[in-house]
Amino acid sequence: MAYQAGGQRPVPRPVPESPGAQAYLQDYAALLEAVSFPSVVIDHRWDVVLANTAFASLFRGVGPHPTAMPGDNLLRFVLFHPDASAVLAEHESRWCLPMLAHFAAAVERHGQDHGLQAIRRDIAQDPLMEAAYRQGLPHWIRAVGERAVEHDGAVRPLVHPDPRWGATDCRIVDETPRTLRELGYTRLTLVLRPVRRPAPAARRTVRPRRTAGHLSVVPVPEA
């Protein structure tokens, strides 16, 4: 894990070779820990370099998984962890598809990266995800617009295990300073909103079950 339990100072995991860059990350870890909202530093593969205690707390109810833990690789967690939808509400449309769009862009820039190639192979082995990536994603981007896939400024729903937050929204803020960007890293902070209260007369909507070969938010490709 990129963070330590018990509120201790986070420890960088994949670090650059330069002693100066390592020292910068150590100090940046202390800054990250001082933030009360979930905040994470990732590389171009979405491997987690640093994450604060608030980030760990958001995912504390997530079960074990061999390759898709949120403290290891955030992209893999969103795409492959069976508990992702329990934390990231409206998982398919608001989290999964934007992440797939970012992954597609990363593959265009770093096509020979072994880590990205491994994720691509795992996507191909999941019929739902493969259909979304190959057929549904271009259609979805055209329908919602390029801005909808951006993380910075996006407001997305989540369910926090702390009942003081519960079902709420977060605004994703890209807080990447120049030094982090030069190291190939990105910092994202999830600014939690006050708890959403459902309208008294609101009726619960039952979503249809997904069928094989596509996500429910992705139209079935025409034959």
Accessible surface in RSA format (square Angstrom, percent):
REM  Atomic radii and reference values for relative SASA: ProtOr
REM  Chains: A
REM  Algorithm: Lee & Richards
REM  Probe-radius: 1.40
REM  Slices: 20
REM RES _ NUM      All-atoms   Total-Side   Main-Chain    Non-polar    All polar
REM                ABS   REL    ABS   REL    ABS   REL    ABS   REL    ABS   REL
RES MET A   1   110.68  57.3  61.05  40.4  49.64 118.2  61.05  51.9  49.64  65.8
RES ALA A   2     0.13   0.1   0.00   0.0   0.13   0.3   0.13   0.2   0.00   0.0
RES TYR A   3    34.48  16.1  27.41  15.6   7.06  18.4  16.20  12.2  18.28  22.5
RES GLN A   4    71.25  39.8  65.32  47.7   5.93  14.1  23.94  51.0  47.30  35.9
RES ALA A   5    86.20  79.3  68.19 105.2  18.01  41.0  75.58 106.4  10.62  28.1
RES GLY A   6    78.16  96.4   0.00   N/A  78.16  96.4  42.20 115.8  35.96  80.5
RES GLY A   7    39.59  48.8   0.00   N/A  39.59  48.8  16.92  46.4  22.67  50.8
RES GLN A   8   106.76  59.7  97.97  71.6   8.78  20.9  33.34  71.0  73.42  55.7
RES ARG A   9   108.25  45.5  99.47  50.7   8.78  20.9  51.04  69.8  57.21  34.7
RES PRO A  10     0.93   0.7   0.28   0.3   0.65   2.4   0.28   0.2   0.65   4.1
RES VAL A  11    68.08  44.8  67.01  60.7   1.07   2.6  67.03  58.2   1.05   2.9
RES PRO A  12    12.40   9.0   1.25   1.1  11.15  40.5   1.25   1.0  11.15  69.3
RES ARG A  13    93.55  39.3  71.58  36.5  21.97  52.3  54.76  74.8  38.79  23.5
RES PRO A  14    48.54  35.4  36.03  32.8  12.51  45.5  48.54  40.1   0.00   0.0
RES VAL A  15    69.90  46.0  44.09  39.9  25.81  62.2  44.96  39.1  24.94  67.6
RES PRO A  16    30.29  22.1  18.24  16.6  12.05  43.8  29.85  24.6   0.44   2.8
RES GLU A  17   166.59  95.6 146.09 110.5  20.50  48.8  63.63 123.1 102.96  84.1
RES SER A  18    56.91  48.1  49.06  65.5   7.85  18.1  36.79  78.3  20.12  28.2
RES PRO A  19   110.17  80.3 103.38  94.2   6.79  24.7 105.89  87.4   4.29  26.6
RES GLY A  20    50.29  62.0   0.00   N/A  50.29  62.0  39.44 108.2  10.85  24.3
RES ALA A  21    15.23  14.0   7.81  12.0   7.42  16.9  12.75  18.0   2.48   6.6
RES GLN A  22    66.40  37.1  65.58  47.9   0.82   1.9  11.31  24.1  55.09  41.8
RES ALA A  23    54.96  50.5  48.57  75.0   6.39  14.5  53.86  75.8   1.10   2.9
RES TYR A  24    64.97  30.3  59.38  33.8   5.59  14.5  57.15  42.9   7.82   9.6
RES LEU A  25     0.02   0.0   0.02   0.0   0.00   0.0   0.02   0.0   0.00   0.0
RES GLN A  26    76.62  42.8  76.62  56.0   0.00   0.0  27.55  58.6  49.07  37.2
RES ASP A  27    97.10  68.0  90.30  89.9   6.80  16.1  28.70  67.5  68.40  68.2
RES TYR A  28    15.68   7.3  12.21   6.9   3.46   9.0  13.22   9.9   2.45   3.0
RES ALA A  29     0.00   0.0   0.00   0.0   0.00   0.0   0.00   0.0   0.00   0.0
RES ALA A  30    45.69  42.0  34.71  53.6  10.98  25.0  37.48  52.8   8.20  21.7
RES LEU A  31    94.43  52.6  88.36  63.2   6.06  15.2  93.55  65.7   0.87   2.3
RES LEU A  32     0.00   0.0   0.00   0.0   0.00   0.0   0.00   0.0   0.00   0.0
RES GLU A  33    44.98  25.8  30.78  23.3  14.20  33.8  22.05  42.6  22.93  18.7
RES ALA A  34    85.01  78.2  44.84  69.2  40.17  91.4  56.61  79.7  28.40  75.2
RES VAL A  35    38.42  25.3  29.34  26.6   9.08  21.9  34.20  29.7   4.22  11.4
RES SER A  36    95.59  80.8  66.52  88.8  29.07  67.0  55.54 118.3  40.06  56.1
RES PHE A  37    55.78  27.9  55.78  34.5   0.00   0.0  55.78  33.8   0.00   0.0
RES PRO A  38     2.04   1.5   1.76   1.6   0.27   1.0   1.93   1.6   0.11   0.7
RES SER A  39     0.34   0.3   0.00   0.0   0.34   0.8   0.34   0.7   0.00   0.0
RES VAL A  40     3.57   2.3   3.57   3.2   0.00   0.0   3.57   3.1   0.00   0.0
RES VAL A  41     0.00   0.0   0.00   0.0   0.00   0.0   0.00   0.0   0.00   0.0
RES ILE A  42     5.91   3.4   5.68   4.2   0.24   0.6   5.68   4.1   0.24   0.6
RES ASP A  43    15.48  10.8  10.84  10.8   4.64  11.0   6.26  14.7   9.22   9.2
RES HIS A  44    59.73  32.6  46.23  32.1  13.49  34.5  45.29  46.7  14.44  16.8
RES ARG A  45    75.26  31.6  75.26  38.4   0.00   0.0   8.63  11.8  66.63  40.4
RES TRP A  46    19.94   8.0  19.94   9.7   0.00   0.0  11.21   6.0   8.73  14.2
RES ASP A  47    37.11  26.0  37.11  36.9   0.00   0.0   2.83   6.7  34.29  34.2
RES VAL A  48     0.00   0.0   0.00   0.0   0.00   0.0   0.00   0.0   0.00   0.0
RES VAL A  49     0.00   0.0   0.00   0.0   0.00   0.0   0.00   0.0   0.00   0.0
RES LEU A  50     0.00   0.0   0.00   0.0   0.00   0.0   0.00   0.0   0.00   0.0
RES ALA A  51     0.00   0.0   0.00   0.0   0.00   0.0   0.00   0.0   0.00   0.0
RES ASN A  52     0.43   0.3   0.43   0.4   0.00   0.0   0.43   1.0   0.00   0.0
RES THR A  53    41.07  29.2  40.56  41.1   0.50   1.2  40.19  54.0   0.88   1.3
RES ALA A  54    20.10  18.5  11.66  18.0   8.44  19.2  17.27  24.3   2.83   7.5
RES PHE A  55     2.37   1.2   2.37   1.5   0.00   0.0   2.37   1.4   0.00   0.0
RES ALA A  56    21.54  19.8  17.04  26.3   4.49  10.2  17.48  24.6   4.06  10.7
RES SER A  57    32.76  27.7  29.83  39.8   2.93   6.7  12.61  26.8  20.15  28.2
RES LEU A  58     0.44   0.2   0.00   0.0   0.44   1.1   0.00   0.0   0.44   1.2
RES PHE A  59    12.36   6.2   4.85   3.0   7.50  19.5   5.02   3.0   7.34  21.0
RES ARG A  60   142.05  59.6 106.32  54.2  35.74  85.1  54.00  73.8  88.06  53.4
RES GLY A  61    64.92  80.1   0.00   N/A  64.92  80.1  36.04  98.9  28.88  64.7
RES VAL A  62    17.77  11.7   0.74   0.7  17.03  41.0   1.22   1.1  16.55  44.9
RES GLY A  63    21.41  26.4   0.00   N/A  21.41  26.4  21.10  57.9   0.32   0.7
RES PRO A  64   132.58  96.6 110.74 100.9  21.84  79.4 113.11  93.4  19.46 121.0
RES HIS A  65    45.21  24.7  32.46  22.6  12.75  32.6  18.98  19.6  26.23  30.5
RES PRO A  66   129.29  94.2  86.21  78.6  43.08 156.6  99.62  82.2  29.67 184.4
RES THR A  67    73.40  52.2  60.27  61.1  13.14  31.3  61.03  82.0  12.37  18.7
RES ALA A  68     0.00   0.0   0.00   0.0   0.00   0.0   0.00   0.0   0.00   0.0
RES MET A  69    32.69  16.9  32.51  21.5   0.19   0.4  32.51  27.6   0.19   0.2
RES PRO A  70     2.81   2.0   2.81   2.6   0.00   0.0   2.81   2.3   0.00   0.0
RES GLY A  71     0.00   0.0   0.00   N/A   0.00   0.0   0.00   0.0   0.00   0.0
RES ASP A  72    47.49  33.3  46.66  46.4   0.84   2.0  15.74  37.0  31.75  31.7
RES ASN A  73     8.94   6.2   8.94   8.6   0.00   0.0   5.32  12.8   3.62   3.5
RES LEU A  74    20.76  11.6  20.76  14.9   0.00   0.0  20.76  14.6   0.00   0.0
RES LEU A  75     0.05   0.0   0.05   0.0   0.00   0.0   0.05   0.0   0.00   0.0
RES ARG A  76    31.21  13.1  31.21  15.9   0.00   0.0   5.30   7.2  25.92  15.7
RES PHE A  77     0.00   0.0   0.00   0.0   0.00   0.0   0.00   0.0   0.00   0.0
RES VAL A  78     2.71   1.8   2.41   2.2   0.30   0.7   2.41   2.1   0.30   0.8
RES LEU A  79     9.09   5.1   0.00   0.0   9.09  22.8   0.15   0.1   8.94  24.1
RES PHE A  80    40.82  20.4  20.37  12.6  20.45  53.2  25.98  15.8  14.84  42.5
RES HIS A  81     9.52   5.2   1.33   0.9   8.19  21.0   1.49   1.5   8.02   9.3
RES PRO A  82   103.35  75.3  70.45  64.2  32.90 119.6  83.16  68.7  20.19 125.5
RES ASP A  83    45.14  31.6  44.01  43.8   1.12   2.7   7.12  16.8  38.01  37.9
RES ALA A  84     0.23   0.2   0.23   0.4   0.00   0.0   0.23   0.3   0.00   0.0
RES SER A  85    66.53  56.2  51.61  68.9  14.92  34.4  24.76  52.7  41.78  58.5
RES ALA A  86    68.59  63.1  47.35  73.1  21.24  48.3  58.63  82.6   9.96  26.4
RES VAL A  87    12.46   8.2  12.46  11.3   0.00   0.0  12.46  10.8   0.00   0.0
RES LEU A  88     3.77   2.1   3.75   2.7   0.02   0.1   3.75   2.6   0.02   0.1
RES ALA A  89    19.80  18.2  16.02  24.7   3.78   8.6  19.80  27.9   0.00   0.0
RES GLU A  90    85.57  49.1  72.27  54.7  13.31  31.7  35.37  68.4  50.20  41.0
RES HIS A  91    30.42  16.6  28.02  19.5   2.40   6.1  21.86  22.5   8.56  10.0
RES GLU A  92    15.92   9.1  15.27  11.6   0.64   1.5   7.33  14.2   8.59   7.0
RES SER A  93    33.77  28.5  30.10  40.2   3.67   8.5  17.80  37.9  15.97  22.4
RES ARG A  94    79.04  33.2  77.50  39.5   1.54   3.7  25.63  35.0  53.41  32.4
RES TRP A  95    15.14   6.1  15.14   7.3   0.00   0.0  15.14   8.1   0.00   0.0
RES CYS A  96     1.48   1.1   1.48   1.7   0.00   0.0   0.00   0.0   1.48   1.6
RES LEU A  97     0.00   0.0   0.00   0.0   0.00   0.0   0.00   0.0   0.00   0.0
RES PRO A  98     2.51   1.8   2.51   2.3   0.00   0.0   2.51   2.1   0.00   0.0
RES MET A  99     5.46   2.8   5.42   3.6   0.04   0.1   2.79   2.4   2.68   3.5
RES LEU A 100     0.00   0.0   0.00   0.0   0.00   0.0   0.00   0.0   0.00   0.0
RES ALA A 101    10.40   9.6   2.99   4.6   7.40  16.8   3.90   5.5   6.49  17.2
RES HIS A 102    45.75  25.0  41.83  29.1   3.92  10.0  25.14  25.9  20.61  24.0
RES PHE A 103     0.26   0.1   0.10   0.1   0.15   0.4   0.26   0.2   0.00   0.0
RES ALA A 104    25.52  23.5  24.19  37.3   1.33   3.0  24.21  34.1   1.32   3.5
RES ALA A 105    38.52  35.4  34.53  53.3   3.99   9.1  37.29  52.5   1.23   3.3
RES ALA A 106     2.83   2.6   2.83   4.4   0.00   0.0   2.83   4.0   0.00   0.0
RES VAL A 107    43.02  28.3  40.38  36.6   2.64   6.4  40.38  35.1   2.64   7.2
RES GLU A 108   154.27  88.6 116.46  88.1  37.80  90.0  45.34  87.7 108.93  88.9
RES ARG A 109   161.35  67.7 126.74  64.6  34.61  82.4  67.22  91.9  94.13  57.0
RES HIS A 110    68.50  37.4  60.99  42.4   7.51  19.2  45.61  47.0  22.89  26.6
RES GLY A 111    32.92  40.6   0.00   N/A  32.92  40.6  16.29  44.7  16.62  37.2
RES GLN A 112   152.59  85.3 143.23 104.7   9.37  22.3  66.84 142.3  85.75  65.0
RES ASP A 113    22.62  15.8  11.66  11.6  10.96  25.9  11.69  27.5  10.94  10.9
RES HIS A 114   149.58  81.7 143.74  99.9   5.83  14.9 103.73 106.9  45.84  53.3
RES GLY A 115    25.60  31.6   0.00   N/A  25.60  31.6  21.57  59.2   4.03   9.0
RES LEU A 116     1.73   1.0   1.64   1.2   0.09   0.2   1.64   1.1   0.09   0.3
RES GLN A 117    55.33  30.9  52.57  38.4   2.76   6.6  22.40  47.7  32.92  25.0
RES ALA A 118    27.95  25.7  26.80  41.4   1.15   2.6  27.13  38.2   0.82   2.2
RES ILE A 119     2.78   1.6   2.78   2.1   0.00   0.0   2.78   2.0   0.00   0.0
RES ARG A 120    54.94  23.1  54.90  28.0   0.04   0.1  32.48  44.4  22.46  13.6
RES ARG A 121   136.83  57.4 134.21  68.4   2.62   6.2  63.68  87.0  73.14  44.3
RES ASP A 122    46.17  32.3  42.18  42.0   3.99   9.4   9.73  22.9  36.44  36.3
RES ILE A 123     0.00   0.0   0.00   0.0   0.00   0.0   0.00   0.0   0.00   0.0
RES ALA A 124    53.32  49.0  33.72  52.0  19.60  44.6  33.82  47.6  19.50  51.7
RES GLN A 125   140.97  78.8 109.61  80.1  31.35  74.6  44.80  95.4  96.16  72.9
RES ASP A 126    44.65  31.3  41.49  41.3   3.16   7.5  13.85  32.6  30.80  30.7
RES PRO A 127    91.44  66.6  82.82  75.5   8.62  31.3  88.64  73.2   2.80  17.4
RES LEU A 128    36.34  20.2  36.34  26.0   0.00   0.0  36.34  25.5   0.00   0.0
RES MET A 129    11.22   5.8  11.22   7.4   0.00   0.0  11.22   9.5   0.00   0.0
RES GLU A 130    33.37  19.2  33.37  25.2   0.00   0.0  23.67  45.8   9.69   7.9
RES ALA A 131    12.36  11.4   9.38  14.5   2.99   6.8  11.79  16.6   0.58   1.5
RES ALA A 132     0.00   0.0   0.00   0.0   0.00   0.0   0.00   0.0   0.00   0.0
RES TYR A 133    33.36  15.6  26.88  15.3   6.48  16.9  16.96  12.7  16.40  20.2
RES ARG A 134   144.38  60.6 120.67  61.5  23.71  56.4  21.64  29.6 122.73  74.4
RES GLN A 135    88.24  49.3  71.69  52.4  16.54  39.4  28.84  61.4  59.40  45.0
RES GLY A 136     1.03   1.3   0.00   N/A   1.03   1.3   1.00   2.7   0.03   0.1
RES LEU A 137     7.10   4.0   7.10   5.1   0.00   0.0   7.10   5.0   0.00   0.0
RES PRO A 138    59.90  43.7  53.96  49.2   5.94  21.6  59.30  49.0   0.60   3.7
RES HIS A 139    80.92  44.2  80.32  55.8   0.60   1.5  49.43  50.9  31.49  36.6
RES TRP A 140    26.59  10.7  25.69  12.4   0.90   2.1  19.27  10.3   7.32  11.9
RES ILE A 141    36.34  20.7  35.34  26.3   1.00   2.4  35.34  25.4   1.00   2.7
RES ARG A 142   176.05  73.9 142.57  72.7  33.48  79.7  78.93 107.9  97.12  58.9
RES ALA A 143    76.90  70.7  33.51  51.7  43.39  98.7  45.27  63.7  31.63  83.8
RES VAL A 144    66.77  43.9  35.79  32.4  30.98  74.6  43.26  37.6  23.51  63.8
RES GLY A 145    29.30  36.1   0.00   N/A  29.30  36.1  28.79  79.0   0.51   1.1
RES GLU A 146   124.02  71.2 118.89  89.9   5.13  12.2  63.78 123.4  60.24  49.2
RES ARG A 147   165.15  69.3 154.89  79.0  10.26  24.4  80.24 109.7  84.91  51.5
RES ALA A 148    42.14  38.7  20.78  32.1  21.36  48.6  33.07  46.6   9.07  24.0
RES VAL A 149    12.91   8.5  12.91  11.7   0.00   0.0  12.91  11.2   0.00   0.0
RES GLU A 150    74.40  42.7  72.86  55.1   1.55   3.7  11.53  22.3  62.88  51.3
RES HIS A 151    13.27   7.3  12.52   8.7   0.75   1.9  12.27  12.6   1.00   1.2
RES ASP A 152    64.26  45.0  61.46  61.2   2.80   6.6  13.79  32.5  50.47  50.3
RES GLY A 153    26.62  32.8   0.00   N/A  26.62  32.8  17.30  47.5   9.32  20.9
RES ALA A 154    22.59  20.8  10.87  16.8  11.72  26.7  22.08  31.1   0.51   1.3
RES VAL A 155    43.44  28.6  32.93  29.8  10.51  25.3  32.93  28.6  10.51  28.5
RES ARG A 156     6.19   2.6   6.19   3.2   0.00   0.0   1.11   1.5   5.08   3.1
RES PRO A 157     0.98   0.7   0.98   0.9   0.00   0.0   0.98   0.8   0.00   0.0
RES LEU A 158     0.00   0.0   0.00   0.0   0.00   0.0   0.00   0.0   0.00   0.0
RES VAL A 159    60.11  39.6  57.85  52.4   2.27   5.5  57.85  50.3   2.27   6.1
RES HIS A 160    15.06   8.2  10.91   7.6   4.15  10.6   4.46   4.6  10.60  12.3
RES PRO A 161    51.86  37.8  21.56  19.7  30.30 110.1  34.28  28.3  17.58 109.3
RES ASP A 162    16.72  11.7  16.72  16.6   0.00   0.0   2.13   5.0  14.59  14.5
RES PRO A 163   119.17  86.9  92.30  84.1  26.86  97.7  99.21  81.9  19.96 124.0
RES ARG A 164   192.71  80.9 169.20  86.3  23.51  56.0  80.76 110.4 111.95  67.8
RES TRP A 165    71.84  28.8  71.84  34.8   0.00   0.0  52.53  28.0  19.31  31.3
RES GLY A 166    16.64  20.5   0.00   N/A  16.64  20.5  16.64  45.7   0.00   0.0
RES ALA A 167    46.96  43.2  41.09  63.4   5.87  13.4  41.09  57.9   5.87  15.6
RES THR A 168     0.00   0.0   0.00   0.0   0.00   0.0   0.00   0.0   0.00   0.0
RES ASP A 169    24.82  17.4  24.82  24.7   0.00   0.0   0.81   1.9  24.01  23.9
RES CYS A 170     0.00   0.0   0.00   0.0   0.00   0.0   0.00   0.0   0.00   0.0
RES ARG A 171    91.86  38.6  91.86  46.8   0.00   0.0  26.83  36.7  65.03  39.4
RES ILE A 172     4.24   2.4   4.24   3.2   0.00   0.0   4.24   3.1   0.00   0.0
RES VAL A 173    44.72  29.4  44.72  40.5   0.00   0.0  44.72  38.9   0.00   0.0
RES ASP A 174    59.35  41.6  39.39  39.2  19.95  47.2   7.82  18.4  51.52  51.4
RES GLU A 175    73.32  42.1  57.17  43.3  16.15  38.4  22.89  44.3  50.43  41.2
RES THR A 176    16.41  11.7   3.06   3.1  13.36  31.8   3.55   4.8  12.86  19.4
RES PRO A 177    47.52  34.6  35.90  32.7  11.62  42.2  47.34  39.1   0.18   1.1
RES ARG A 178   180.69  75.9 173.91  88.7   6.78  16.1  57.90  79.1 122.79  74.4
RES THR A 179    52.88  37.6  52.05  52.8   0.83   2.0  22.78  30.6  30.10  45.5
RES LEU A 180     0.00   0.0   0.00   0.0   0.00   0.0   0.00   0.0   0.00   0.0
RES ARG A 181   140.55  59.0 129.32  65.9  11.23  26.7  63.85  87.3  76.70  46.5
RES GLU A 182   130.39  74.9  91.10  68.9  39.29  93.6  46.69  90.3  83.71  68.3
RES LEU A 183    52.15  29.0  28.13  20.1  24.02  60.4  32.83  23.1  19.32  52.0
RES GLY A 184    42.18  52.0   0.00   N/A  42.18  52.0  35.67  97.9   6.51  14.6
RES TYR A 185    20.63   9.6  18.58  10.6   2.05   5.3   7.52   5.7  13.11  16.2
RES THR A 186    46.99  33.4  46.85  47.5   0.15   0.3  14.75  19.8  32.25  48.7
RES ARG A 187    15.01   6.3  15.01   7.7   0.00   0.0   0.00   0.0  15.01   9.1
RES LEU A 188    11.46   6.4  11.30   8.1   0.16   0.4  11.30   7.9   0.16   0.4
RES THR A 189     4.78   3.4   4.78   4.8   0.00   0.0   4.78   6.4   0.00   0.0
RES LEU A 190    17.35   9.7  17.35  12.4   0.00   0.0  17.35  12.2   0.00   0.0
RES VAL A 191    49.09  32.3  49.07  44.4   0.02   0.1  49.07  42.6   0.02   0.1
RES LEU A 192    13.06   7.3   4.08   2.9   8.98  22.6   4.08   2.9   8.98  24.2
RES ARG A 193    84.17  35.3  83.86  42.7   0.32   0.8  25.93  35.4  58.24  35.3
RES PRO A 194   108.96  79.4  99.54  90.7   9.42  34.2 104.54  86.3   4.42  27.5
RES VAL A 195    40.45  26.6  23.16  21.0  17.29  41.7  23.16  20.1  17.29  46.9
RES ARG A 196   103.73  43.6  91.12  46.4  12.62  30.0  49.09  67.1  54.65  33.1
RES ARG A 197   195.94  82.3 167.20  85.2  28.74  68.4  65.12  89.0 130.82  79.3
RES PRO A 198   113.05  82.4  88.10  80.3  24.95  90.7  99.50  82.2  13.55  84.2
RES ALA A 199    65.69  60.4  49.38  76.2  16.31  37.1  55.20  77.7  10.49  27.8
RES PRO A 200   145.22 105.8 103.56  94.4  41.66 151.4 115.92  95.7  29.30 182.1
RES ALA A 201    92.17  84.7  67.26 103.8  24.91  56.7  78.34 110.3  13.83  36.6
RES ALA A 202    66.27  60.9  30.76  47.5  35.51  80.8  41.49  58.4  24.77  65.6
RES ARG A 203   220.17  92.4 193.88  98.8  26.28  62.6  74.59 101.9 145.58  88.2
RES ARG A 204   229.50  96.4 195.29  99.6  34.21  81.4  75.57 103.3 153.93  93.3
RES THR A 205   115.19  81.9  92.01  93.3  23.18  55.3  66.09  88.8  49.10  74.2
RES VAL A 206   132.85  87.4 107.76  97.6  25.08  60.4 111.64  97.0  21.21  57.5
RES ARG A 207   136.39  57.3 119.47  60.9  16.92  40.3  64.53  88.2  71.86  43.5
RES PRO A 208   111.70  81.4  92.78  84.6  18.92  68.8 105.03  86.7   6.67  41.5
RES ARG A 209   221.05  92.8 197.94 100.9  23.11  55.0  82.81 113.2 138.25  83.8
RES ARG A 210   113.22  47.5  85.18  43.4  28.04  66.8  21.78  29.8  91.44  55.4
RES THR A 211    80.82  57.5  74.91  75.9   5.91  14.1  76.80 103.2   4.02   6.1
RES ALA A 212    99.93  91.9  67.78 104.6  32.15  73.1  72.84 102.6  27.10  71.8
RES GLY A 213    28.64  35.3   0.00   N/A  28.64  35.3  23.28  63.9   5.36  12.0
RES HIS A 214    24.66  13.5  24.64  17.1   0.02   0.0   5.63   5.8  19.02  22.1
RES LEU A 215     2.35   1.3   2.35   1.7   0.00   0.0   2.35   1.6   0.00   0.0
RES SER A 216    44.18  37.3  11.64  15.5  32.54  75.0  15.07  32.1  29.10  40.8
RES VAL A 217    49.79  32.8  25.85  23.4  23.94  57.7  34.25  29.8  15.54  42.2
RES VAL A 218     3.20   2.1   0.98   0.9   2.22   5.3   1.57   1.4   1.63   4.4
RES PRO A 219    65.55  47.8  50.04  45.6  15.51  56.4  62.29  51.4   3.26  20.3
RES VAL A 220    98.98  65.1  81.15  73.5  17.83  43.0  81.15  70.5  17.83  48.4
RES PRO A 221    60.07  43.8  37.24  34.0  22.83  83.0  47.92  39.6  12.15  75.5
RES GLU A 222   169.57  97.4 136.84 103.5  32.73  77.9  57.41 111.0 112.16  91.6
RES ALA A 223   153.19 140.8  71.40 110.2  81.79 186.1 111.30 156.7  41.88 110.9
END  Absolute sums over single chains surface
CHAIN  1 A    11979.5       9490.5       2489.0       6850.9       5128.6
END  Absolute sums over all chains
TOTAL         11979.5       9490.5       2489.0       6850.9       5128.6
